[in-house]
Amino acid sequence: MVNTMSKVKVTLVKSTIDRVEGQKRTVRALGITKLNQTVEKEATPQIMGMIKKVAHLLKIENI
């Protein structure tokens, strides 16, 4: 079976300094540890919810 789930490229463009602890943890849970770091994730409902919580810190691209 071929997985047709779309992917999302997420880049941290704003610092997590002076952000609420929950937002810092959400960014870290997405696998992002540094500013301007990019990760590719499957666009599952769980991941999209995490991205929505910290969308003001991220640049999001559909792949």
C-alpha positions in Angstrom: 0.0 0.0 0.0 1.4 3.4 -1.0 1.0 6.2 1.5 -0.4 9.3 -0.3 -0.3 11.5 2.8 1.1 14.9 1.8 4.1 16.4 3.4 4.8 19.8 4.9 8.1 21.7 5.1 8.3 23.7 8.3 11.0 26.4 9.0 11.4 28.3 12.3 11.7 32.0 11.3 11.1 33.6 14.7 12.9 32.9 18.0 11.1 31.0 20.8 12.8 33.3 23.4 10.1 35.1 25.5 7.4 32.7 24.3 5.1 30.6 26.5 6.6 27.3 27.6 4.0 25.4 25.7 5.0 27.0 22.4 8.6 26.2 23.1 7.8 22.6 23.7 5.6 22.4 20.6 8.4 23.7 18.4 10.8 21.2 20.0 8.3 18.4 19.5 8.2 19.2 15.8 11.9 18.4 15.8 13.1 22.0 15.4 16.0 23.0 17.7 17.5 26.1 15.9 16.4 29.2 14.2 16.1 28.9 10.4 16.1 25.1 10.7 13.8 23.2 8.3 12.1 19.9 8.8 9.7 17.8 6.7 6.7 16.2 8.3 3.8 14.2 7.2 0.6 16.3 7.2 -1.3 14.3 9.8 -4.0 16.0 11.9 -1.8 15.8 14.9 1.1 17.5 13.2 -1.1 20.1 11.6 -2.6 21.0 15.0 0.9 21.5 16.4 1.9 23.7 13.4 -1.3 25.8 13.9 -0.4 26.4 17.6 2.9 28.0 16.6 2.2 29.2 13.0 3.2 32.7 13.9 6.8 31.5 14.5 7.0 29.3 11.4 7.2 29.4 7.6 5.1 26.5 6.2 5.3 25.1 2.7 3.3 22.2 1.2 5.4 19.6 -0.7 
